[in-house]
């Protein structure tokens, strides 16, 4: 990717125009990419450099521990105990922002077939081959197709390519809209998930990639086929795909751009919910407080365990897994933590 899909006001700092000010201070305004009928978007490099600036300015590196959390349990004295690969951590409050946790959506036909890799797991972008098949029709598939140089690429999609500037309509960035359109349904309900699915422009491509794909199609480096893959086999160092319309394809490799499994069905989420007797709804969706994003206990009690990111989709809405959703969640979690800490009991070892 060359630029973010999100606008320049969506970033990791607390000030909405912090990234723009950073760009101006470093004479990098040309890295704010213009978008038709949409605010400017930062280049990936500008976004990452501003992120490093925020980390350095706030001293966040000193607060970071890189380890694996195996278990979270409630302490009798209040707060939580986290069991990690590096030992235990006691905390007054905790936020789960685990993302999709490396759980990739792999079609049944792809299991056990050599030469078929998920774009985020096992795929080597530097490997030189003559032809690549990409299965998927969203932004990742399009960016990958554009990045493979002179390789011949075939994109196989289940539906015609759909063009959308952002992941959902702009009103879904507004908390009043979220309350009105989403929170009107019961918490952690199927109705909320259906509302989110309808609102989120899944498997869509932003228009700024149109010219890139069009150019590759025009010079013969890219073809786009619509169909469903029925099966895959290995033959003579090639991967062969059989489509539901009877078409057969062959390439040096197949790359899956098929997304992720739901975060709320992650085994770690199951473990945390079971250990602490937390309430869940449809499909394992966490039952969260709509005002604070605290995960509610099965007995109705509220605990200072908060949820952000993809796991909070039932409260934050279609932007939940993305940068704007993280900002909306932080707007509610930060004051809730401040309140919880101000009334906290003393935790002793």
N, C-alpha and C positions, 0 to 999 in steps of 0.2 A: 504494500500500500504506500502511496505517496502522501496522501492527506487523510485526515479523519473524516468520518461521516458526520460527526457531531460538530456543532458550531464552536466558535472561538470562546464563547462564554461558558462552555462545558469543559471543565478541567478539574485538577485535584486541589486547587487553592480555594481559599474561602471567599475571596473577592471576585465577583463575576467578571470584571474587566482586567483581572490580574495578568492573564496571558497576553492580552492586547498591549497592556503597559510594558510587559517584558519585551514584546516584539519591537515596540517603539524605542525602548531604551537601548536595544541592541541593533537598531537599524535593520530590522528583519520584517518590516511590514509586507514585503513582497512575498512572504511565506504564508500570508493569509489569503487563501484561495477564494475567489469570487464564485458564488453559486446563484443561479437564476432563482429569483423569488425566495431566497433563503439567505440568512446571514453568512458571512465569510467562515471558512473552515481552515484550521491550522494545518500546516504540513506535519507529517509524523515527526520529523526531526525537531521542529519547533515545539511541538507538544511535549516530547520527551525531555528536551532541554529545559523547558519551563518546569516540568515535573522535578527534575534534578534540582532546580533552583528552589522550589518549595521545600524539598527534602532537606537541603542544606540550610535554608533560612530557619526552619523550624527544628533543626537538630533531630530529625526523625530516625536517622541511622542509629543513634544511640538507644532508641526505644525498640529496635527491631531484633527479634530472635528468630532465626531460621531453624525450624524443627518441625516434627510431625506430632500433631495432637492425636492421641489414641482415645482419650476418654475425658469427659467433663462430668463432674458430679457436684451436687449441692453440698455445702458445708453446714454442719449443725450451728456453727457460730455466725452464719451468714456468708453470702458470696459463694464462690466456686473454687474447686480444685481441678486444675487441668493436669492430666498425666501425659507427658510428652516423651519423645525419644531422648531428650536431654535432661529429664527429671521432672519434678512437679512445679507448678506455678499456681499460687493462690491469688485470687483477684476478687475485688468487690463487685465488679460488673464484667460482662463479656459480650462481645458482638460476633455473631457468626456471619462472615462474608466469604464463604468458601467457593463461590463460583460453581462451575460444573464439575470440578474435581477430576479432570482427565477421564471423563466417562463419555466416550464418543459413540454416536449413533452409527452402528454398523449394520447394513442390510443383511438379511439371512443368507442371501446368495453369495456374499463376500467372505463368509467364514471359512478359514482354512485354505484359501486360494492364494498361492504365491504370486507376488507381483501386484497385489491389491493392498494399498495402504491408505489410512486416513491422513488427510493433509496435516493434522496436528500430531500424528503418531506414526513414526516410521518412514514418512516421506522424506526423500533427500532432494531438495530443490537444485543442488549442484550436479546431480548425476545427469550426464549427457546421453540422451536417447533420441531416436528419430521421431517417435510418435507417442503421445500421451492421451489417454482418455480421462476426462474429468467427469465424475458423476455428481450432479448438483447444478442448481440454477440460481444461486444467490450471490451475494457480494463476494464471498470467499472464492467461489468458483470463477467468477469473472476476473477478480484480481489475479488469481493463479494463472488463468489462461493468458492474461496480458503480460505476465512476468516470465514466460517460458521461452523467450528469445525466438530463435528460428525454428524451434520444434513445431511439428504439425500437431495440432490439438483438436480433439473432438469433445465437445461438451454434450453430455446426455442429460436432459432435464425431463421431469415428469409433466411439466406445464410450459407454455410459452414464457419467454423472459418477461418479467414484470419490472417496470421502472418506477421507483419511488425515491424521493430525495432523502427521506429520513425513515427511521424504524416505525414511526407512528405519526399520526397527525399532531401538530404543535399543541393543541389544547391539552393533550395528555401530559404536558410538562407542568400544567397548572394544578395545584393541589385542590382547588375548589372544583375543578372539572373531575378530578379523580374521586373526590368525595361524592359528587353528584351522580356520576356514571358507574362507579365501581362499588363504593361502600354502601350503596343502596341495597346490594345483595348480601345474604348472610355471609359472615366471615368464613374463609377457607372452603367455600362452596364451589360446586361445579359451575354454577351460574357466573361466579367471578372468573373462573378460568375461561369459560366460553366468551365472556365479554373481552377478556385480554386477547384471546386468539383472534377474535374478529377485529380488534383494534390494531394489533401488531402486524406490520407488513413483513411477515416472515418470507425468506427466500426471495428477496427483491434486490435490485441493483440500482445504485444511484446514477442519475443521468450523466455524471462526469465521466463514467466509464464507457458510455455509449460509443464515442468516437474511437476509443482504443479497440473495442471489439469489432466495430464496423471496419476499421482499417485492416485488422487481421483476417476478417472474412473476405474482404476485397482482394487481398493478395494471396489468398489460398492457404494461409497458415492456420485458419480456424474454420471449423464447420460446427453447426449447432443442430442437434437432433432432438426431437421430442419423442420420448418413449419411456417405457418401464423395463428395467433389466430383470429378466427371468432367471438367468443362471450365468455362471462364469467357470471357465476351465483354463488349464495351462496346456499349451501346445507349442513345441519348438521355440522355446524362449519367448513366447508371446502370451499375452492374456487375451482370451476370446470371450466376448460377451454376446449372449443371445437375448434379443429384445422381444417384448410381448407382441410386436407386429410382425415377427419373423425375420427382422433384420439381424445381421451378424456383423460384429465389429471385432477388430484385432489391433493390438498396440503393444508396445514394449512394456507398458505399465498402465495401471489404472489407479487414479487418485480419487478418494472419496471426500467430497466437500458436502457432507450430509449432516453436519451439525452435532449437537450434544444431547445426551439424555437429560431429563429434568433434574435440576439440582435437588428438589425436594424428595426425590426417590433415591438419593445417594445413601449407601450403606452407613456412612458416618452419621448422617442425619438420623437414620433409623436408630443407631446406637445411642445417640444423645437423647432422642425423644424417649426411648425405652428406659434408659438409666435414670432420667429425671422426671419420668411420668408426665411428659408434655402432651398437650392436646393437639390433635391433627384432624384435618378434614378430608375432603375429596382427594383421592389419589395420593394421600400422604402430605397434602399441603399444610404447612404449619399454621396453627390458629394464633394469629398475632393481634395485639392491640392496635387498632387503626390509628391511634394518636401517637403512640410511642414506639411501635414496632417491637414491643416486648412479647416474647413467646409465652403464651398462657399455659399454666399447668392444668392437668386434667381436672383438678379439684376447683378450678376457677380462680386460684390465687395467681397474682402477678409476681414475676421474678425479674431481676435486672439482667436477663439474658435477651439480647436484642438481635435482630436479623436484618441484613442488608444484602444487596445484590440480587442474583437470580432467585435466591431462596425467599425473597420478600415480594415476589411477583403478585401474590394475592392481595397485597395492600398498596404497593407503589404503582402497579399497573404495567403497561407494555414496555415502558422505558426502564423497568427495574434492573435488567442485567447490564445496562449500559451506563455511561458516565452521567447523563442527566438523572437517571434513577438513583445513582449513588449520592448525588447531591440532595435530591428530595429526601432520601432516607436519612442522611446526615442532619438535615434541618430538624428532624424530629428526634433522632437518637441522641444527639449531643445535649440538648436541654434535659432529656429524660435521665441521662447519665449524671449530669450535674445535680439534678434533684436527688437521685438515688444516693450519690456519694455524700451529699450534705446531710443525709439522714442515716448514714451507714453505721452499723455497730463496729466495734474494734475487732479485727480479725487477728487471732493469735495462732501460733504454730502448735 
